[in-house]
Amino acid sequence: MKFFTAALLVLAFPMVSQASALIYPESSIKLIDKTDVSLQKVSDSLNLGINAAGFQLVDTKESLLGTHNYFQQIVNGIEVEGAQIVVSINSHDEVIKVYNSALSGSLKNQDAAIPFLSETQALESAWAHLRVNGQLTAAPVAKLVYSKNMNLVYRIQLSTSSPVGHFDLTVDAQDGRVLESVDAALPRMKREEATVRNKGHALFNSFSSALKSFEFKAITKTLMTNEISMVDGTAQVFDPNPVVTLGRTDLQDTTEASVFLPAYTTQDLKEISFVNGVYSLKGPKVTLIDFESPAVAPSTSADGSWIFERQNPKFNDAMTYLHLDRSARYIESLGFTGSRAVFTKSIEVDANGVNGADNSHYIPSSRRLAFGNGCVDDNEDTDVILHELGHAIQHHINPSWFGGDTGAMGEGFGDYWAASYSVTTANGREGNVNWVFKWDGHNSCWPGRKLNAFSPLYDSARSYSAHAQVNGGISDELWSTPIFQAFLELYDRGVPRGDIDKIILEAHFGLGSGMKMPVMAQAIVKTAKALFPNEDYDQVYLRHFKKQKML
């Protein structure tokens, strides 16, 4: 399929390269004020060798330590994907760090006539490539960018019901060829199952007709919205899971139901919605919806209570809402509120999705979560719920969380976020403290993962994707091990969990694409010292990163 339209672009970049770097100035770079950041002054002071005229300020974020200014590299009025300079400034208007993932080398243009597709044509090309015979399950995204190789492409994001998936496609902007197509959802464990496709003819003969149907449903849903009251409810849940609460590592999905009874606890559901006499698990932090197969509408209640037992979708709903909502509120309690907030909107979640598979995932394009129910239902284990939230945390703080070692670090951080909660619960030291997914995994369902994988050592010559096999372990564990072992050491010394998590969260601000483990490790060490200058927390992290050969 080829498309040609009359347009003229300037293109040709023979010698370009990209290598991300995190820079901490050795001497003070004082700016006039944080509202007038001179990128050229910063570049000249640090010898970055850039022309600030080729960058545009596209975003500003605030965190505990300062303000972070995101300058996007622009060529011919088009963004260069993943090419940014992030300048972080403290409250004294001093530059405290600079993250540089901009392309360097010769960007001198040569005239060339380049016919290219319209956005609609690119979407049609992607739709045809996927051979979609279902419908859209999320709003589509299309963006014209230069790739890191300076090829003009469209980045397309399509979520569809058949084939089931959340696809990222790269479409050549000149002739409509699909150069790459991947399911971009981030699963808890490596997918073994093939892409699911329904039988039968296509529901729509084009992307445009599918989009009209999707938009009509969205408008109808908006018009049906009534005035909502926010009230508290109650739920029977596991906290964090029966393995920890009961101190039993022998539990299986088939274990007699009566064995689990002492593991249940009744807790409050904060700010759920109440409309026309019906309570729903929709709140300011979390909203349960149905957007993936199987088609199971989120449960509701006539009295605001969800008192159910495991292996019941209503129990899964309550588990999902309560633990996501609680973790989001915990993040706010650390100071990440208002202009420093990590989450500015309610997180949409399908508590019974992933086509019923024994897996769960985060979807970067729509910023949604979904949980599967194979073997032990994933959301019976708080570890799985908080692991998936970990992906959301990283992508909300840093929307350019891709490339480099971010695949492995994303999984490792998710494991850390889950385990750092579980270990601090009443019986958190029961079972193996260095296991994550203690109930969902480490049984006949799947092996789970560990947080004390000391054998894998970092190799700077390679990149670490998610769930990859490395010498002596899994790439995810290579990252989770040093940050969790540092957590244990500090927590056992009496350092509050909140102070430790504050370091890890704050370290994610002011960064961009192409992150490597040593760079992220450096950010954590520096952040620990900046937040707690009179403590030795930075040295604890440094020691654990050195064990894995990251620093």
Secondary structure per residue as TSV (DSSP state, phi and psi in degrees):
chain	resnum	aa	ss	phi	psi
A	1	M	-	360.0	127.3
A	2	K	-	-129.8	143.3
A	3	F	-	-128.9	140.5
A	4	F	-	-136.5	131.4
A	5	T	-	-130.4	157.3
A	6	A	-	-79.1	109.2
A	7	A	-	-157.4	153.1
A	8	L	-	-125.4	123.8
A	9	L	-	-124.1	155.7
A	10	V	B	-100.1	127.5
A	11	L	-	-152.9	147.3
A	12	A	-	144.3	112.0
A	13	F	-	-135.3	85.9
A	14	P	S	-70.0	-32.2
A	15	M	E	-133.6	91.4
A	16	V	E	-130.8	155.0
A	17	S	E	-150.0	160.2
A	18	Q	E	-140.0	123.4
A	19	A	-	-142.9	112.8
A	20	S	-	-71.1	144.1
A	21	A	E	-146.7	142.5
A	22	L	E	-110.8	123.5
A	23	I	E	-119.6	129.1
A	24	Y	-	-110.5	112.4
A	25	P	-	-57.4	135.8
A	26	E	S	-77.3	-27.5
A	27	S	S	-126.4	159.0
A	28	S	-	-66.4	134.1
A	29	I	-	-113.2	103.7
A	30	K	B	-92.1	127.4
A	31	L	-	-103.6	165.4
A	32	I	S	-61.1	-53.4
A	33	D	-	-165.5	167.7
A	34	K	T	-70.4	-10.1
A	35	T	T	-88.5	-5.5
A	36	D	S	-134.9	72.2
A	37	V	-	-84.1	119.3
A	38	S	-	-92.0	102.5
A	39	L	H	-64.1	-35.8
A	40	Q	H	-65.0	-40.2
A	41	K	H	-63.2	-41.8
A	42	V	H	-63.3	-44.5
A	43	S	H	-61.6	-45.6
A	44	D	H	-65.2	-38.1
A	45	S	H	-68.3	-31.8
A	46	L	H	-104.9	5.0
A	47	N	T	56.9	43.3
A	48	L	-	-75.0	-23.4
A	49	G	-	69.6	35.1
A	50	I	-	-111.8	159.2
A	51	N	-	-103.9	111.1
A	52	A	G	-60.8	-18.8
A	53	A	G	-64.7	-19.2
A	54	G	G	-90.6	14.0
A	55	F	E	-131.6	153.6
A	56	Q	E	-134.1	132.0
A	57	L	E	-70.0	116.9
A	58	V	E	-114.1	-16.4
A	59	D	E	-161.4	153.9
A	60	T	E	-138.0	129.8
A	61	K	E	-123.6	150.9
A	62	E	E	-115.1	149.5
A	63	S	-	-143.4	-169.5
A	64	L	S	-65.3	-33.5
A	65	L	S	-98.1	-10.5
A	66	G	-	165.8	-159.9
A	67	T	E	-115.8	138.2
A	68	H	E	-119.0	121.0
A	69	N	E	-106.5	124.3
A	70	Y	E	-104.8	111.9
A	71	F	E	-102.9	119.1
A	72	Q	E	-92.8	133.1
A	73	Q	E	-74.4	131.9
A	74	I	E	-125.4	134.3
A	75	V	E	-130.9	127.5
A	76	N	T	54.4	32.5
A	77	G	T	78.1	8.2
A	78	I	E	-120.5	139.3
A	79	E	E	-67.2	143.2
A	80	V	E	-94.1	115.9
A	81	E	E	-59.2	129.4
A	82	G	E	73.8	4.5
A	83	A	E	-101.2	100.8
A	84	Q	E	-139.2	160.2
A	85	I	E	-124.0	124.1
A	86	V	E	-110.0	120.5
A	87	V	E	-108.8	118.6
A	88	S	E	-103.7	133.6
A	89	I	E	-127.7	137.7
A	90	N	-	-86.9	-175.2
A	91	S	T	-70.0	-12.5
A	92	H	T	-96.8	13.3
A	93	D	S	62.4	33.7
A	94	E	B	-108.5	140.9
A	95	V	E	-72.1	123.2
A	96	I	E	-104.3	-24.3
A	97	K	E	-164.6	158.3
A	98	V	E	-136.8	127.6
A	99	Y	E	-108.1	125.2
A	100	N	E	-121.7	111.0
A	101	S	-	-120.7	22.4
A	102	A	-	-73.1	154.4
A	103	L	E	-76.1	139.4
A	104	S	E	-119.6	169.2
A	105	G	E	105.9	-162.2
A	106	S	E	-81.6	110.2
A	107	L	-	-108.2	21.5
A	108	K	-	-67.8	128.9
A	109	N	-	-82.8	149.6
A	110	Q	-	-123.3	140.0
A	111	D	B	-69.8	133.1
A	112	A	-	-158.1	137.0
A	113	A	-	-82.2	118.7
A	114	I	-	-122.2	103.4
A	115	P	-	-70.5	138.7
A	116	F	-	-141.7	163.1
A	117	L	-	-77.1	156.0
A	118	S	-	-79.6	165.5
A	119	E	H	-60.2	-42.6
A	120	T	H	-63.0	-40.7
A	121	Q	H	-64.8	-37.6
A	122	A	H	-65.3	-40.7
A	123	L	H	-65.1	-39.8
A	124	E	H	-63.6	-39.1
A	125	S	H	-63.7	-43.6
A	126	A	H	-64.8	-42.1
A	127	W	H	-60.6	-44.6
A	128	A	H	-66.1	-38.2
A	129	H	H	-62.3	-39.5
A	130	L	H	-76.0	-13.2
A	131	R	T	53.0	52.5
A	132	V	-	-67.2	126.8
A	133	N	-	-122.7	21.3
A	134	G	S	-121.1	-145.0
A	135	Q	-	-131.0	168.3
A	136	L	B	-72.4	138.0
A	137	T	S	-112.2	-3.0
A	138	A	S	-154.9	160.4
A	139	A	-	-62.3	131.7
A	140	P	-	-74.3	157.4
A	141	V	E	-131.8	136.4
A	142	A	E	-139.1	132.3
A	143	K	E	-142.6	130.0
A	144	L	E	-86.5	122.6
A	145	V	E	-142.5	164.5
A	146	Y	E	-90.6	131.9
A	147	S	-	-73.8	174.4
A	148	K	T	-65.2	-17.7
A	149	N	T	-92.6	8.1
A	150	M	-	63.6	34.9
A	151	N	-	-95.3	139.9
A	152	L	E	-83.7	116.7
A	153	V	E	-139.8	161.4
A	154	Y	E	-100.9	132.4
A	155	R	E	-96.4	116.9
A	156	I	E	-112.0	136.7
A	157	Q	E	-124.0	117.6
A	158	L	E	-128.4	126.4
A	159	S	E	-108.0	123.7
A	160	T	E	-133.3	155.1
A	161	S	E	-84.8	-23.0
A	162	S	T	-158.0	110.6
A	163	P	T	-64.9	147.8
A	164	V	E	-74.4	120.4
A	165	G	E	166.8	174.9
A	166	H	E	-128.3	95.0
A	167	F	E	-99.3	136.7
A	168	D	E	-105.3	122.8
A	169	L	E	-123.2	144.0
A	170	T	E	-110.3	119.7
A	171	V	E	-114.3	127.2
A	172	D	E	-61.8	124.0
A	173	A	T	-75.5	-5.8
A	174	Q	T	-93.1	-45.3
A	175	D	T	-127.8	1.8
A	176	G	-	84.4	3.6
A	177	R	-	-67.3	138.9
A	178	V	E	-85.2	113.6
A	179	L	E	-86.3	-27.0
A	180	E	E	-157.5	145.3
A	181	S	E	-146.3	120.4
A	182	V	E	-138.0	150.4
A	183	D	E	-81.2	112.2
A	184	A	-	-91.0	0.3
A	185	A	-	-62.3	146.0
A	186	L	E	-101.6	100.4
A	187	P	E	-82.1	154.6
A	188	R	S	-58.3	-40.5
A	189	M	S	-137.6	163.3
A	190	K	-	-57.0	133.4
A	191	R	-	-70.8	133.1
A	192	E	-	-105.8	-23.0
A	193	E	S	-81.8	149.9
A	194	A	-	-78.1	161.5
A	195	T	-	-60.6	131.8
A	196	V	-	-88.8	133.2
A	197	R	-	-133.3	131.3
A	198	N	-	-71.4	152.4
A	199	K	-	-82.6	158.7
A	200	G	S	111.8	172.8
A	201	H	-	-76.9	161.4
A	202	A	-	-65.0	140.8
A	203	L	S	-74.0	-27.6
A	204	F	-	-133.3	145.0
A	205	N	S	-88.5	-1.2
A	206	S	S	-161.0	164.9
A	207	F	H	-63.2	-40.9
A	208	S	H	-58.4	-41.9
A	209	S	H	-70.0	-35.2
A	210	A	H	-66.2	-38.1
A	211	L	H	-65.7	-41.1
A	212	K	H	-60.0	-42.0
A	213	S	H	-64.2	-43.0
A	214	F	H	-63.1	-44.9
A	215	E	H	-66.9	-35.6
A	216	F	H	-63.8	-42.9
A	217	K	H	-64.0	-38.7
A	218	A	H	-65.2	-41.3
A	219	I	H	-65.7	-43.4
A	220	T	H	-60.7	-41.8
A	221	K	H	-63.5	-39.8
A	222	T	H	-65.5	-41.6
A	223	L	H	-66.6	-26.0
A	224	M	T	-84.6	-4.9
A	225	T	-	-70.0	126.2
A	226	N	-	-102.7	172.3
A	227	E	-	-64.4	133.8
A	228	I	-	-114.1	135.3
A	229	S	E	-104.4	144.1
A	230	M	E	-106.2	123.4
A	231	V	E	-135.5	167.7
A	232	D	E	-94.9	148.0
A	233	G	E	-126.5	-168.3
A	234	T	E	-134.9	155.4
A	235	A	E	-150.9	149.8
A	236	Q	E	-96.7	123.9
A	237	V	E	-141.8	172.7
A	238	F	E	-94.8	144.3
A	239	D	S	-149.4	98.9
A	240	P	S	-89.0	-30.0
A	241	N	-	-166.3	164.6
A	242	P	H	-67.2	-27.9
A	243	V	H	-62.3	-45.9
A	244	V	H	-72.3	-48.0
A	245	T	H	-62.4	-41.9
A	246	L	H	-92.1	-11.1
A	247	G	T	66.0	35.5
A	248	R	-	-125.5	117.9
A	249	T	S	-93.5	2.4
A	250	D	-	-94.3	0.9
A	251	L	-	-67.0	142.1
A	252	Q	-	-129.2	166.0
A	253	D	T	-59.9	-27.2
A	254	T	T	-93.9	2.9
A	255	T	S	-60.1	143.1
A	256	E	-	-52.8	136.6
A	257	A	G	-57.5	-34.3
A	258	S	G	-64.5	-25.5
A	259	V	G	-63.9	-29.9
A	260	F	G	-83.7	-11.7
A	261	L	G	-54.7	-43.1
A	262	P	G	-68.6	-11.5
A	263	A	G	-85.1	-13.6
A	264	Y	E	-78.5	146.5
A	265	T	E	-140.2	146.1
A	266	T	E	-99.4	127.5
A	267	Q	E	-137.3	164.5
A	268	D	E	-80.6	139.8
A	269	L	E	-98.5	115.2
A	270	K	E	-82.6	132.4
A	271	E	E	48.8	58.8
A	272	I	E	-88.7	162.4
A	273	S	E	-87.4	149.0
A	274	F	E	-133.9	112.8
A	275	V	E	-136.3	126.2
A	276	N	T	51.8	41.5
A	277	G	T	80.5	8.0
A	278	V	E	-120.3	131.1
A	279	Y	E	-94.9	133.2
A	280	S	E	-130.4	153.1
A	281	L	S	-85.7	67.3
A	282	K	B	-132.2	120.8
A	283	G	-	-142.5	-177.5
A	284	P	S	-69.0	-19.4
A	285	K	S	-103.9	-35.8
A	286	V	E	-139.5	140.0
A	287	T	E	-134.2	118.8
A	288	L	E	-84.0	128.0
A	289	I	-	-137.6	171.7
A	290	D	-	-116.0	109.5
A	291	F	-	-130.9	-4.9
A	292	E	S	-124.9	158.9
A	293	S	S	-70.5	144.9
A	294	P	S	-75.6	156.6
A	295	A	-	-77.1	89.7
A	296	V	-	-125.9	108.3
A	297	A	-	-66.5	141.8
A	298	P	-	-56.5	141.6
A	299	S	-	-69.9	155.1
A	300	T	E	-126.1	174.7
A	301	S	E	-142.4	147.4
A	302	A	S	-89.2	-15.7
A	303	D	S	-128.7	6.4
A	304	G	S	82.3	11.9
A	305	S	E	-118.9	142.6
A	306	W	E	-123.1	81.6
A	307	I	-	-105.2	90.2
A	308	F	-	-136.7	169.8
A	309	E	-	-111.3	170.5
A	310	R	S	-57.2	162.5
A	311	Q	S	66.3	26.3
A	312	N	S	-129.1	125.9
A	313	P	H	-53.8	-30.4
A	314	K	H	-69.7	-33.6
A	315	F	H	-65.4	-43.2
A	316	N	H	-60.4	-40.6
A	317	D	H	-60.4	-48.0
A	318	A	H	-64.9	-42.6
A	319	M	H	-57.5	-46.5
A	320	T	H	-63.7	-49.1
A	321	Y	H	-63.2	-49.9
A	322	L	H	-61.2	-47.8
A	323	H	H	-76.1	-33.5
A	324	L	H	-68.3	-44.9
A	325	D	H	-61.4	-43.8
A	326	R	H	-64.7	-41.5
A	327	S	H	-68.0	-38.6
A	328	A	H	-62.9	-39.9
A	329	R	H	-69.4	-34.5
A	330	Y	H	-62.4	-43.0
A	331	I	H	-59.7	-42.3
A	332	E	H	-62.3	-36.3
A	333	S	H	-65.5	-18.1
A	334	L	T	-84.5	-1.8
A	335	G	T	110.6	-0.9
A	336	F	-	-90.1	72.3
A	337	T	-	-130.3	169.3
A	338	G	G	58.3	-126.9
A	339	S	G	-69.8	-12.0
A	340	R	G	-99.7	5.1
A	341	A	-	-62.1	141.4
A	342	V	S	-80.3	-46.2
A	343	F	-	-110.4	121.6
A	344	T	-	-103.2	-8.9
A	345	K	S	-134.9	162.0
A	346	S	-	-65.6	135.9
A	347	I	E	-81.0	125.2
A	348	E	E	-86.4	134.3
A	349	V	E	-139.6	137.1
A	350	D	E	-105.3	107.8
A	351	A	T	-76.7	-11.2
A	352	N	T	-137.1	72.4
A	353	G	-	-128.5	-144.4
A	354	V	G	53.9	31.1
A	355	N	G	57.8	25.1
A	356	G	G	77.2	7.3
A	357	A	-	-72.9	163.3
A	358	D	S	-83.2	70.1
A	359	N	-	-165.9	166.3
A	360	S	E	-144.3	161.3
A	361	H	E	-156.9	161.3
A	362	Y	E	-108.7	141.5
A	363	I	E	-114.6	101.7
A	364	P	T	-58.1	-37.3
A	365	S	T	-64.1	-39.1
A	366	S	T	-107.0	-5.6
A	367	R	T	58.6	36.9
A	368	R	E	-107.0	161.7
A	369	L	E	-118.2	151.5
A	370	A	E	-146.0	144.4
A	371	F	E	-123.8	137.6
A	372	G	-	-98.2	170.8
A	373	N	-	-130.0	23.4
A	374	G	S	-75.0	145.8
A	375	C	S	53.9	-128.9
A	376	V	S	-66.4	124.8
A	377	D	-	-55.8	130.3
A	378	D	G	-56.7	-38.3
A	379	N	G	-88.0	18.0
A	380	E	G	-83.3	-12.1
A	381	D	S	-117.0	116.6
A	382	T	H	-57.3	-29.3
A	383	D	H	-56.7	-42.7
A	384	V	H	-68.1	-43.7
A	385	I	H	-60.0	-47.1
A	386	L	H	-75.7	-28.5
A	387	H	H	-59.9	-47.4
A	388	E	H	-65.9	-36.1
A	389	L	H	-62.5	-32.2
A	390	G	H	-56.2	-41.0
A	391	H	H	-61.3	-44.2
A	392	A	H	-61.9	-40.3
A	393	I	H	-58.2	-51.0
A	394	Q	H	-62.8	-43.6
A	395	H	H	-73.1	-26.1
A	396	H	H	-76.7	-38.3
A	397	I	H	-70.5	-43.2
A	398	N	-	-130.3	92.2
A	399	P	T	-61.7	-14.8
A	400	S	T	-96.5	31.1
A	401	W	-	-77.7	79.3
A	402	F	-	-156.5	161.7
A	403	G	S	80.8	174.0
A	404	G	T	59.7	-130.8
A	405	D	T	-103.6	17.8
A	406	T	H	-65.5	-25.3
A	407	G	H	-61.0	-53.6
A	408	A	H	-68.2	-40.0
A	409	M	H	-67.2	-32.5
A	410	G	H	-64.0	-45.1
A	411	E	H	-67.5	-42.1
A	412	G	H	-64.4	-40.1
A	413	F	H	-66.4	-40.9
A	414	G	H	-58.6	-42.1
A	415	D	H	-63.9	-40.9
A	416	Y	H	-62.2	-46.4
A	417	W	H	-62.3	-35.4
A	418	A	H	-70.8	-49.7
A	419	A	H	-70.8	-33.4
A	420	S	H	-68.4	-22.8
A	421	Y	H	-81.0	-51.2
A	422	S	H	-56.1	-42.3
A	423	V	T	-69.3	-18.0
A	424	T	T	-97.3	3.2
A	425	T	S	-78.7	174.1
A	426	A	T	-52.1	-44.9
A	427	N	T	-113.0	33.2
A	428	G	T	-60.7	-21.1
A	429	R	T	-91.1	2.1
A	430	E	S	-71.5	147.1
A	431	G	S	73.8	-154.6
A	432	N	-	-93.3	113.4
A	433	V	T	-64.0	-22.5
A	434	N	T	-94.5	15.2
A	435	W	E	-99.4	147.3
A	436	V	E	-125.0	149.7
A	437	F	S	65.3	49.8
A	438	K	T	-63.5	-27.9
A	439	W	T	-102.9	-43.9
A	440	D	T	-67.1	-32.5
A	441	G	S	-122.4	-163.9
A	442	H	S	56.7	38.6
A	443	N	S	-153.6	-159.8
A	444	S	S	-72.0	-10.9
A	445	C	S	-76.4	-55.0
A	446	W	-	-164.7	163.7
A	447	P	-	-72.2	-12.9
A	448	G	-	70.1	-167.1
A	449	R	E	-136.4	166.5
A	450	K	E	-122.2	166.1
A	451	L	S	-121.9	17.4
A	452	N	-	-134.3	47.6
A	453	A	-	-87.0	87.5
A	454	F	-	-85.2	-14.4
A	455	S	S	-71.5	-44.9
A	456	P	-	-64.7	129.8
A	457	L	-	-116.5	146.6
A	458	Y	-	-68.2	136.1
A	459	D	-	-120.1	110.6
A	460	S	T	-67.3	-11.9
A	461	A	T	-82.5	-6.3
A	462	R	S	-128.7	168.8
A	463	S	-	-110.7	153.4
A	464	Y	-	-116.0	106.7
A	465	S	-	-86.3	173.7
A	466	A	T	-68.6	141.3
A	467	H	T	60.2	23.2
A	468	A	-	-84.4	144.9
A	469	Q	E	-75.8	128.9
A	470	V	E	-127.5	167.5
A	471	N	T	-58.7	109.0
A	472	G	T	89.0	9.5
A	473	G	E	170.6	-151.2
A	474	I	E	-119.6	145.1
A	475	S	H	-56.7	-37.3
A	476	D	H	-58.4	-41.4
A	477	E	H	-73.4	-25.8
A	478	L	H	-59.9	-36.1
A	479	W	H	-88.2	-40.6
A	480	S	H	-66.6	-31.0
A	481	T	H	-60.0	-55.1
A	482	P	H	-65.3	-37.9
A	483	I	H	-75.1	-32.0
A	484	F	H	-77.4	-38.5
A	485	Q	H	-65.4	-35.5
A	486	A	H	-65.3	-39.9
A	487	F	H	-58.2	-49.4
A	488	L	H	-59.7	-43.9
A	489	E	H	-61.9	-45.9
A	490	L	H	-69.0	-43.4
A	491	Y	H	-63.9	-39.5
A	492	D	H	-69.6	-18.7
A	493	R	T	-84.8	-3.3
A	494	G	T	98.8	6.1
A	495	V	-	-72.5	128.5
A	496	P	-	-59.5	143.1
A	497	R	H	-53.5	-40.9
A	498	G	H	-60.1	-38.4
A	499	D	H	-66.7	-38.4
A	500	I	H	-68.8	-47.2
A	501	D	H	-65.0	-31.4
A	502	K	H	-60.7	-39.1
A	503	I	H	-62.9	-48.8
A	504	I	H	-64.8	-43.6
A	505	L	H	-65.9	-48.3
A	506	E	H	-60.6	-34.4
A	507	A	H	-63.0	-21.2
A	508	H	T	-78.1	-15.9
A	509	F	T	-78.4	149.4
A	510	G	T	77.7	22.6
A	511	L	-	-119.2	174.7
A	512	G	-	-140.3	-145.9
A	513	S	S	-83.9	166.5
A	514	G	S	72.0	23.4
A	515	M	-	-63.6	135.4
A	516	K	-	-109.3	157.7
A	517	M	H	-58.0	-43.6
A	518	P	H	-61.0	-34.1
A	519	V	H	-68.9	-44.9
A	520	M	H	-65.0	-38.1
A	521	A	H	-62.7	-42.8
A	522	Q	H	-60.8	-41.8
A	523	A	H	-62.2	-39.4
A	524	I	H	-66.7	-44.8
A	525	V	H	-61.2	-46.7
A	526	K	H	-65.0	-38.7
A	527	T	H	-67.0	-40.0
A	528	A	H	-58.7	-41.5
A	529	K	H	-71.1	-37.8
A	530	A	H	-68.7	-39.6
A	531	L	H	-77.8	-34.1
A	532	F	-	-132.0	70.6
A	533	P	T	-64.1	-22.1
A	534	N	T	-97.0	6.4
A	535	E	S	-115.6	169.0
A	536	D	-	-102.9	23.4
A	537	Y	H	-58.4	-36.8
A	538	D	H	-61.4	-35.6
A	539	Q	H	-71.3	-32.1
A	540	V	H	-63.3	-48.5
A	541	Y	H	-62.4	-43.8
A	542	L	H	-57.7	-43.3
A	543	R	H	-63.1	-42.3
A	544	H	H	-72.1	-35.1
A	545	F	H	-68.0	-35.1
A	546	K	H	-66.1	-33.9
A	547	K	H	-59.4	-33.9
A	548	Q	T	-94.4	8.0
A	549	K	T	64.6	30.9
A	550	M	-	-89.9	-29.3
A	551	L	-	-130.1	360.0
